[in-house]
Amino acid sequence: MKTLVAYFSHVGENLQNNEIVELTKGNTEIVAEKIASLTGADLYKIEEEEPYPFKYDDCVRRARREDENNEKPAMKGGVRLNMDEYDTVYIGFPIWYRTYPRIVSTFLSAYDFSNKKIRPFCTNDEGTFGISLLEMQGTLKNAKISDGLAIRGVDVRNADERIETYVKG
Ligand SMILES: Cc1cc2nc3c(=O)[nH]c(=O)nc-3n(C[C@H](O)[C@H](O)[C@H](O)COP(=O)(O)O)c2cc1C
């Protein structure tokens, strides 16, 4: 059985140290690639059919609408992984509004994660998972969800040690 690293990450304006900055590579993507290289896992980028806006304010507006309406935005490429191949799945996302973006909800609902080991990781501006892990537990009732790794966006490039410890743990 194999390991998968599935993640969503947004390129564009983002919140860093409470300021809007433009990122050319997503924070979560940096962590996802590091985990995949340490584990030899397959790497899969969760992408939205209708791109989230580049501008922070527009992105916040869309994220809030999707969150308030419990939307399930469509995934680009649809459901195309063979989840049966994997027994361990790392799932990575930025925190938007105290939880994962709704495109990650779409991903979690699209596959059967029963009895799989789930290893969540997130990046954010404040350093916690918010309510995302609780939400994930509610959605993936038959999965074995382990403790997660939360890294602040400003720290992702200096987090190698934490990532290595997490992967080994
Ligand atoms: C729409 C939006 C909402 C966000 N909401 C939060 C939040 O509630 N709490 C937080 O700590 N960071 C929040 N952030 C900051 C991101 O979580 C942080 O910049 C993260 O590292 C971005 O990861 P990415 O580059 O992989 O998308 C938000 C960012 C965006 C774009």
The ligand as a Tripos MOL2 file, in Angstrom:
@<TRIPOS>MOLECULE
LIG
   31    33     1     0     0
SMALL
NO_CHARGES

@<TRIPOS>ATOM
      1 C1         -9.6550   33.6160    2.1510 C.3       1 LIG1
      2 C2         -8.6130   33.5000    3.2430 C.ar      1 LIG1
      3 C3         -9.0350   33.3490    4.5540 C.ar      1 LIG1
      4 C4         -8.0640   33.1790    5.5860 C.ar      1 LIG1
      5 N1         -8.4960   32.9850    6.8770 N.ar      1 LIG1
      6 C5         -7.5720   32.7500    7.8510 C.ar      1 LIG1
      7 C6         -7.9790   32.4640    9.2020 C.ar      1 LIG1
      8 O1         -9.1620   32.4140    9.5220 O.2       1 LIG1
      9 N2         -7.0150   32.2350   10.1280 N.ar      1 LIG1
     10 C7         -5.6840   32.2630    9.8150 C.ar      1 LIG1
     11 O2         -4.8470   32.0380   10.7000 O.2       1 LIG1
     12 N3         -5.2650   32.5160    8.5440 N.ar      1 LIG1
     13 C8         -6.1740   32.7590    7.5680 C.ar      1 LIG1
     14 N4         -5.7540   33.0010    6.2720 N.ar      1 LIG1
     15 C9         -4.2960   32.9410    5.9760 C.3       1 LIG1
     16 C10        -3.8790   31.6060    5.3820 C.3       1 LIG1
     17 O3         -4.3490   30.5140    6.1320 O.3       1 LIG1
     18 C11        -2.3490   31.4930    5.3240 C.3       1 LIG1
     19 O4         -1.7840   32.5710    4.6210 O.3       1 LIG1
     20 C12        -1.9110   30.1770    4.6660 C.3       1 LIG1
     21 O5         -0.5550   29.9180    4.9540 O.3       1 LIG1
     22 C13        -2.1180   30.1930    3.1620 C.3       1 LIG1
     23 O6         -1.7310   28.9490    2.6150 O.3       1 LIG1
     24 P1         -1.5920   28.7250    1.0400 P.3       1 LIG1
     25 O7         -0.5290   29.7050    0.5770 O.co2     1 LIG1
     26 O8         -1.1500   27.3240    0.9100 O.co2     1 LIG1
     27 O9         -2.9230   28.9790    0.4280 O.co2     1 LIG1
     28 C14        -6.6840   33.2000    5.2630 C.ar      1 LIG1
     29 C15        -6.2880   33.3630    3.9240 C.ar      1 LIG1
     30 C16        -7.2440   33.5170    2.9170 C.ar      1 LIG1
     31 C17        -6.7810   33.6880    1.4860 C.3       1 LIG1
@<TRIPOS>BOND
     1     1     2 1
     2     2     3 ar
     3     2    30 ar
     4     3     4 ar
     5     4     5 ar
     6     4    28 ar
     7     5     6 ar
     8     6     7 ar
     9     6    13 1
    10     7     8 2
    11     7     9 ar
    12     9    10 ar
    13    10    11 2
    14    10    12 ar
    15    12    13 ar
    16    13    14 ar
    17    14    15 1
    18    14    28 ar
    19    15    16 1
    20    16    17 1
    21    16    18 1
    22    18    19 1
    23    18    20 1
    24    20    21 1
    25    20    22 1
    26    22    23 1
    27    23    24 1
    28    24    25 2
    29    24    26 1
    30    24    27 1
    31    28    29 ar
    32    29    30 ar
    33    30    31 1
@<TRIPOS>SUBSTRUCTURE
     1 LIG1         1 GROUP 0 **** ****
